[in-house]
Each structure stands twice: as structure tokens, then as C-alpha cells.
Amino acid sequence: MNPVIEVRHLIKHFPLAGNFWGRQRAVLRAVDDVSLAIRPGETLGLVGESGSGKSTVGNCILRLVEPDRGEIYCQGQAVHSLKGNDLRRIRRRMQMVFQDPQSSLDPRMTVQTIVGYPLKLQRLAASSTEVAERVEHILTEVGLGREHLDRYPHEFSGGQRQRIGIARALITEPAFIIFDEPTSALDVSVQAQILNLIKTLQHRHGYAYLFISHDLTVVRHISHRVAVMYLGIFVESAAKGDLFEQPAHPYTRALLASAPKPNPDIRQELAVIAGDPPSPVHLPSGCRFHPRCPEAMPICRQKAPKTKNIGGDRADKLHRVCCHLY
Ligand SMILES: Nc1ncnc2c1ncn2[C@@H]1O[C@H](COP(=O)(O)OP(=O)(O)OP(=O)(O)O)[C@@H](O)[C@H]1O
């Protein structure tokens, strides 16, 4: 199957503000050559410590942040070169669900208006009657009845608000959805319900998902493949089973070793590895993980490793790792 979304060599550097007296301006390398492909019905989980560049990858794919370089294809269409109305049109096929439903829903709008708004914005419905019908249908899909149509966001629980956020993303019938930490603001019991809803919707419609999270349990539950991000690059990516059973990169191994055993009732946050990540402005020489790596060799200080495939050739068997050990 062809990928729904494909990203090739994505780069996003943020120039730092300030006066550098003629010296070259320092840049923060938020995303530094990332490639990925996601097929219909597939979820790619994206994990990594805070600041590793996960959200920037998602924002660049949707062009909410302008990439510096790289190619982005949605169902074969070159998103990176679209402008104006063409860019607006492709956004109906690529949607995002945010972490905090409280702040991403306008408190002055009713559910009817919030969920129907993308249809109006993109002129995807012929009449207000059609908008109303489609809103009602999509609310049922996410487990909310028509009695909620005229209520405001503050009248809902956190889980219900996230259902509204999901309905708003689904109303344009997208092929690809980015979930950026969609359950981290929710209680653990509600979190499970939302994750199951996200999975059910994927089974029903074949959506491709990019699922960004700090939480290894959540990523393990929801993903088919997983990519591990460290300081702007993917250090490892593989099918979920391979990544969790046979982690190859020392960073992935450290993440898994430091996480408690799988327990759906416990959040498994990252950021428990010895030492802080170096600054993305002043990256270490060679491999960017070497100052924290228990297996660092002399070459790791000198030369950045290339990404190699240590798995099979089939798309679902690829196991890519960026490390001098391989
Ligand atoms: N608009 C911006 N201007 C300058 N720097 C930015 C901007 N957006 C993100 N960054 C920086 O880029 C780096 C990557 O940020 P990003 O939010 O993508 O990381 P993340 O892995 O999603 O982190 P978190 O899990 O905390 O959301 C960080 O160092 C961040 O401070």
C-alpha cells in the first residue's frame, strides 16, 4: 500500500533572537533531517524527551510551521510546495488533535459551531442543513449524542472535550491525523477510553496516524511502528514489537530500562535518563547522544553516524538505527 503521508529529509532550524554583532546567527536545530512514511490504517508513535522536536515535526507536516527544507507528500500530493487555496484545500485531508482540549476549543462557541466550523471554512457543505447533519453524525461517531449540540466547552468533562476535538478533526474526512499528546491532560481511566476511541475510529475508516507522546505505555498501546527522537533526529524506528523487544539504540534501551514495567494504570514518563539533553543550539560533535551514552566509543565523539536498516526489506520489517554500534 502506498503511504498516506511521506516526509523526506525534513529540516527546521529556528534562528535565535539577539544581537550577534555581525557573527553568524545561532540556530536551534529543532528538526534535523527526519524522514517517515505512514500507510493507511497505520499508527506511527513518536517518542522522545521534551524538546526533542516531536511537535515541530507534526507542525511542519501540516505547514503550521514552515519547514526550511524537505519534502512532504499527502496521498502523493506535494504539500511542501503548495500555497494559498491549494494549501488550505489539502488541510482537509490532514488534521491535528491537540493536547489540551480546554485551550483548543473556543469557549464562546457551541459544540455545533466548533465542530461544523472546518466544513464552513473549507466550503465542504452545500447548506447549513448539511453542516448540521454531518456534525450530528460525527458526534455520534465519537460517542456524544445530539443533546450536546448547543452546549459550550466549559459544560463538558476533559474526556468529553477531547471527543469534541476529535470530532472537529474528523468532520473534513481526513486521511491523516496527528495526535499531539492527546491524553496527557486526562485522568488515566479517561485516557484509556479516548485511546480506544482513537483505535476504533482507525479500524472503521483506515486513517493514518502520527501519535506524539512522552508516555511509553500509551505509545505501546496505540502504535504499529514507533520512532524515537533525540535532539532533532530519529535515532531508531521499527515495528512496535521489534522496538520494545529488541531495542537497538543505546538511547532507546536506556528509555525502556528506566521505565517501569508495563502497567496501564501508571504513566510512564520519559526524561529519566542520566544527565540532561545537550542544548539543541550547541550540539555535541559526532553522535549527539555520545555525552550520555554508556556505550560511547572514540568514533562517536568524532563522526555523526549514518542511519542503517538492521531489519528486513519489507516496509513493516524495517528497523532503522542511527548508531556506530551497527
Ligand atoms: N517557534 C519556536 N521558536 C523557537 N524555538 C522553538 C519554537 N518551537 C519550538 N522550538 C524549540 O524547538 C525544540 C523542539 O521543540 P518541540 O516542541 O518540537 O519539542 P517536543 O519534543 O515536542 O517537546 P515537548 O514534548 O516538550 O512538547 C525545543 O528546543 C523548542 O524550544
The ligand as an ORCA input file, in Angstrom:
! r2SCAN-3c Opt
* xyz 0 1
  N       8.612     28.769     17.452
  C       9.763     28.413     18.004
  N      10.793     29.276     18.098
  C      11.975     28.925     18.635
  N      12.231     27.681     19.131
  C      11.234     26.774     19.074
  C       9.959     27.084     18.516
  N       9.169     25.969     18.601
  C       9.916     25.009     19.183
  N      11.160     25.497     19.471
  C      12.264     24.749     20.083
  O      12.476     23.599     19.273
  C      12.848     22.486     20.080
  C      11.873     21.360     19.804
  O      10.595     21.737     20.337
  P       9.318     20.787     20.223
  O       8.188     21.488     20.883
  O       9.167     20.360     18.810
  O       9.786     19.536     21.096
  P       8.891     18.355     21.701
  O       9.723     17.128     21.593
  O       7.559     18.358     21.059
  O       8.794     18.792     23.215
  P       7.553     18.669     24.238
  O       7.376     17.203     24.452
  O       8.019     19.405     25.444
  O       6.382     19.315     23.548
  C      12.828     22.959     21.519
  O      14.155     23.267     21.908
  C      11.950     24.202     21.468
  O      12.319     25.117     22.476
*
